[in-house]
Amino acid sequence: FSTITVRSLATHTSGLPFKTPENIKSRDEWEKYATTLKTDTGSDKEYQYSNIGIGLIGYALETVTHQNYNQLFRSKILNPLGMQPIAFTVPKKLK
């Protein structure tokens, strides 16, 4: 992770894979998995969407601001735009 920057996470050029394996269910399991994780292409080489990268940005924002992601989303995006969150359900066939 030493070559991965917040910019590479935000632009999906970190080389991190799309998602974690299905068997990882807890933060402890993820942290153990992350110690063995290698990037696919190397930082800033090419675009590859990564849920892991977006998750790491969320975790970093929560750590720095001491607010959870939902609080940040509401206070920094929804409220200034006068928007309200909506309930959203993904159909089973699309999960």
Buried (B, 14 or more C-beta within 10 A) or exposed (E): EEEBEEEBBEEBBBBBBEEBEEEBEEEEEBEEBBEEBEBBEBBBEEEBEBEBBBBBEBEEBBEEEEBEBEEBBBEEEEEEEEEEEEEEEEEEEEE
